[in-house]
Amino acid sequence: MRSGSGLSAVFWLTTLGAFGTLAALSGGCGKVTSPNGGDAGPGGDAGSSIDANQTPVTVAVLTSTGDGNPDPTAKVVFQDPDGNVVADVMVDAQGHAQSPLPRGGSVTAIRTLTDTSTNLSAQVTTITEVAPGDALTFGLTAFPSVSQGGQTTMTASFPLVTGAPMYRFSTPCGTVSTQGSPVTLSFRDSCHGATFDLLGTTLVNDVPMYVRLPGVVYQAGTAFSIPTAFAAMPIFTVNASNVPTEVSSMNASRASLAGNLAVSSTGVTVPGDPPAGNVSVDIPFPSGFGTRSEVIVIMGRPDAAAPQEVQLHTAVLGTSASVDVGKQPLPWVTNFAQTATGATWTQVAPGDGAGAALLSWNGQWMANGKMVTVTRNLAQPVSTTAISMTLPRLPASYAAVDPEQQTVAVALNGGKLYLGNYDVLNGYAQIRAMPETLLTTSIGNMGALLGQPFQRRIVRIPPGP
């Protein structure tokens, strides 16, 4: 893959490894068809082969559930910059498809979720400004919390703490809660090794406490004891630099990364209006547990509709982290509103014009006796001047799931705007490789950049998951 066109080859292969269920894309996956349904090569002649000198755009379509599994029922439409259909593709059994796009253009994946006599639901995602040779992933890569293989348990007894109403115990396979000893720990084959580290946390009179037991030997069905008592957590310091003057509220949180799973998250709100420049936040944390830290700084300003989050996966565990919250500035936005053809908003501050935007539009209508529910996702670069996004019109063959082609009333069920950028990715040129994964999932559930240190800036409008 060429530098600057989609994710680098190293990143793409690393991410494919994180998918677990995906094989590497190969030439010849999927079937390229002409707009009238016949086989077509780049010249449009039925039965002709793909020009070996044209590097195709390759596509993997996954489900949107976070299991990382392919969607073998999806269709993919490749269009040139003028909107002409270059290929209309049915994915193969692995969810793969490909087509040359010698001039670049856009790629749309149409996923039918339900199709009965009374209901039709679909998710349609369009990635714009695609370059020749891009490798694109639609849907969501596997959440780190999704584990595969057989399920087993172990039982741990532990010393109780006077006044503790609840205990939480975490391993690389997840977290369970209990009101007393013993606790039953759940495992899946894909998330444990021969040994594992165990973390217990509780809260007594607002004092966070923890107990850590490293190197527990995994043996399904057995019981063991935690010999040490709970102790008060020490302090992890988040040092935020370049806090803008306009920021009027700030919160910082820190979690431990057990493998690729974030556990034991604790947050602290900065009192009052944080000062501009440098702000340090002390957060209780379970010292020594995990391999790295997940740090999130949330900043708000009174004239914007949603806060901005600066999120960090550190390179090492440590007892502190430095976060430059002035990096990768994104637009501050207010007055976000869904429209019949997309969304509009007002920019309070423009950002630096880098990064990616994804609009998720939801609508519903009645057609031919069916209730049709459609989610349209549109990915495009962030702009310093844009105050709207408009859904592209789909080819006529997909009119059934295109709100712009309806002759009946379309109910607007809400929309959401995601803005994001990464310090380890080259803006939209690389984020477009998997925009749904990189922009719509929380950092703790994101099935990409696993095991790598990075900083992400993200905005969700309206705020929330």
RAMO-V364446 format. One record per residue. N is the residue number from 1. SS is DSSP state (H for helix, E for strand, - for the rest). Layout:
# RAMO-V364446
N	SS
N	SS
This chain:
# RAMO-V364446
1	-
2	-
3	-
4	-
5	-
6	-
7	-
8	-
9	H
10	H
11	H
12	H
13	H
14	H
15	H
16	H
17	H
18	H
19	H
20	-
21	-
22	-
23	-
24	-
25	-
26	-
27	-
28	-
29	-
30	-
31	E
32	-
33	E
34	-
35	-
36	-
37	-
38	-
39	E
40	-
41	-
42	-
43	-
44	-
45	-
46	-
47	-
48	-
49	-
50	-
51	-
52	-
53	-
54	-
55	-
56	-
57	E
58	E
59	E
60	E
61	E
62	E
63	-
64	-
65	-
66	-
67	-
68	-
69	-
70	E
71	-
72	-
73	-
74	-
75	E
76	E
77	E
78	E
79	E
80	-
81	-
82	-
83	-
84	-
85	E
86	E
87	E
88	E
89	E
90	E
91	-
92	-
93	-
94	-
95	-
96	E
97	E
98	E
99	E
100	-
101	-
102	-
103	-
104	-
105	E
106	E
107	E
108	E
109	E
110	E
111	E
112	E
113	E
114	E
115	E
116	-
117	-
118	-
119	E
120	E
121	E
122	E
123	E
124	E
125	E
126	E
127	E
128	E
129	E
130	E
131	-
132	-
133	-
134	-
135	E
136	E
137	E
138	E
139	-
140	-
141	-
142	-
143	-
144	-
145	-
146	-
147	-
148	-
149	-
150	-
151	E
152	E
153	E
154	E
155	E
156	E
157	E
158	-
159	-
160	-
161	-
162	-
163	-
164	-
165	-
166	-
167	E
168	E
169	E
170	E
171	E
172	-
173	-
174	E
175	E
176	E
177	E
178	E
179	-
180	-
181	-
182	-
183	E
184	E
185	E
186	E
187	E
188	E
189	H
190	H
191	H
192	-
193	-
194	-
195	E
196	E
197	E
198	E
199	E
200	E
201	E
202	E
203	E
204	E
205	-
206	-
207	E
208	E
209	E
210	E
211	E
212	E
213	E
214	E
215	E
216	E
217	E
218	-
219	-
220	-
221	-
222	-
223	E
224	E
225	E
226	-
227	-
228	-
229	-
230	-
231	E
232	E
233	-
234	E
235	E
236	E
237	E
238	E
239	E
240	E
241	E
242	E
243	E
244	-
245	-
246	-
247	-
248	-
249	E
250	E
251	E
252	E
253	E
254	E
255	E
256	E
257	E
258	E
259	-
260	-
261	E
262	E
263	E
264	E
265	E
266	E
267	E
268	E
269	E
270	-
271	-
272	-
273	-
274	-
275	-
276	-
277	E
278	E
279	E
280	E
281	E
282	E
283	E
284	E
285	E
286	-
287	-
288	-
289	-
290	-
291	-
292	E
293	E
294	E
295	E
296	E
297	E
298	E
299	E
300	E
301	-
302	-
303	-
304	-
305	-
306	-
307	-
308	E
309	E
310	E
311	E
312	E
313	E
314	-
315	-
316	-
317	-
318	-
319	-
320	E
321	E
322	E
323	E
324	E
325	-
326	-
327	-
328	-
329	-
330	-
331	-
332	E
333	E
334	E
335	E
336	E
337	E
338	E
339	E
340	-
341	-
342	E
343	E
344	E
345	E
346	E
347	E
348	E
349	E
350	-
351	-
352	-
353	-
354	-
355	-
356	E
357	E
358	E
359	E
360	E
361	E
362	E
363	E
364	E
365	E
366	E
367	E
368	-
369	-
370	E
371	E
372	E
373	E
374	E
375	E
376	E
377	E
378	E
379	E
380	E
381	E
382	-
383	-
384	-
385	-
386	-
387	-
388	E
389	E
390	E
391	-
392	-
393	-
394	-
395	-
396	H
397	H
398	H
399	H
400	H
401	H
402	-
403	H
404	H
405	H
406	-
407	-
408	-
409	-
410	-
411	E
412	E
413	E
414	E
415	E
416	E
417	E
418	E
419	E
420	E
421	E
422	E
423	-
424	-
425	-
426	-
427	-
428	H
429	H
430	H
431	H
432	H
433	H
434	H
435	H
436	H
437	H
438	H
439	H
440	H
441	-
442	-
443	-
444	-
445	-
446	-
447	-
448	-
449	-
450	-
451	-
452	-
453	-
454	E
455	E
456	E
457	E
458	E
459	E
460	E
461	E
462	-
463	-
464	-
465	-
